[in-house]
Amino acid sequence: MDKEYYLFVEGKKVVVSKEVYLAYHSELNKEKYQMRRDRLNNCFFFCSYDHDGNFEENLEDLEFDVEKIIETKEMIEEVRRSISKLNPVERDLIESLFYKEETIREVAAKLNISNPAVIKRRNKVLEKLKEMLEDF
């Protein structure tokens, strides 16, 4: 018993051969696959812009807050400027603890001072940096 294959053309059921049916559905599946990939990759199509009006909502990327990124970069730059204004001993302490990520114990051994002395110096330097950055 041969199976009949149908396609709907303009709302009417039309009998087609197996080859035509498979070719049609193969193309349909390719198109659906491509649409899924485009949605995953956030692709826009020109037909998305066929309406009149404001296109800002189409172009806005809600995942990134550009203002926050710029503000953070400016703050980092200001911190670097403030660190460069410290005296060499204070700058070395900050670089060792925060940039080189050395422990308090390692810094204390390197400077031949006690751990509490390193903590006290660190806190003084951080307080000094805080005062420098208050205006920012």
Secondary structure as the mmCIF struct_conf table of DSSP 4:
data_model
#
loop_
_struct_conf.conf_type_id
_struct_conf.id
_struct_conf.beg_label_comp_id
_struct_conf.beg_label_asym_id
_struct_conf.beg_label_seq_id
_struct_conf.end_label_comp_id
_struct_conf.end_label_asym_id
_struct_conf.end_label_seq_id
HELX_LH_PP_P HELX_LH_PP_P1 ASP A 2 GLU A 4
STRN STRN1 TYR A 5 VAL A 9
TURN_TY1_P TURN_TY1_P1 GLU A 10 GLY A 11
STRN STRN2 LYS A 12 VAL A 16
HELX_RH_AL_P HELX_RH_AL_P1 LYS A 18 LEU A 40
TURN_TY1_P TURN_TY1_P2 ASN A 41 ASN A 42
HELX_RH_3T_P HELX_RH_3T_P1 PHE A 46 TYR A 49
BEND BEND1 HIS A 51 HIS A 51
BEND BEND2 GLY A 53 GLY A 53
HELX_RH_AL_P HELX_RH_AL_P2 GLU A 56 LEU A 59
TURN_TY1_P TURN_TY1_P3 LEU A 62 GLU A 63
HELX_RH_AL_P HELX_RH_AL_P3 VAL A 66 SER A 84
TURN_TY1_P TURN_TY1_P4 LYS A 85 LYS A 85
BEND BEND3 LEU A 86 LEU A 86
HELX_RH_AL_P HELX_RH_AL_P4 PRO A 88 ILE A 94
HELX_RH_PI_P HELX_RH_PI_P1 GLU A 95 TYR A 99
BEND BEND4 LYS A 100 LYS A 100
HELX_RH_AL_P HELX_RH_AL_P5 ILE A 104 LEU A 111
TURN_TY1_P TURN_TY1_P5 ASN A 112 ASN A 112
HELX_RH_AL_P HELX_RH_AL_P6 ASN A 115 LEU A 133
TURN_TY1_P TURN_TY1_P6 GLU A 134 ASP A 135
#
